[in-house]
Amino acid sequence: LADPARPFVAILGGAKVSDKIGVIENLIEKVDTLIIGGGMAYTFFKANGHSVGTSLCEDDKVELAKEMMAKAEAKGVKFLIPVDNKLGKEYDENTENKVVDSNKIPDDWMGLDIGPKTIELFSGAIAGAGTVVWNGPMGVSEWKNFAAGTEGVAEAVANSGAISIIGGGDSAAAVEKLGFADKMTHI
């Protein structure tokens, strides 16, 4: 972390912003690109004035999300959040699902994974990285219907050639399950 090969890309996922506040604030000082996925992305959507439907969202962290995005911009850090999402009608592995742009989430649907355009966006940012730190899934990755985002990010990290540090049970599990563990520097 003190002297990373650049560009330095951090990928943070998982359910809650509150679990990652310290990590985000620390990394904004060090990274070139910060990628946010998983349930915590919806707090950032709300901070940008978008409806999040019934998605996970920490209303008490919306102002903090705005501050973090502003801080990243002021420091010249590329701050990426999903541009599209795979939604479910309810929190169930086999629920009806569809993909919509991040600014078009209907009131009665919930985001359960990043969408294909976002996988492409995030993969592009990861492709040129010198160092990647990844913690947290991009969606409900234990469910087959909502695992594509986490799997796509895992593949991008594996193929990046970057020094890659994978932390967290879900991220580590995804990398192992997909057979990419031997392409990672540290899990």
Secondary structure, 3 states (H helix, E strand, C coil): CCCCCCCEEEEECCCCCCCCHHHHHHHHCCCCEEEECCCCHHHHHHHCCCCCCCCCCCHHHHHHHHHHHHHHHHHCCEEECCCEEEEECCCCCCCCEEEEEHHHCCCCCEEEEECHHHHHHHHHHHHCCCEEEEECCCCCCCCHHHCHHHHHHHHHHHHHCCEEEEECHHHHHHHHHCCCHHHCCEC
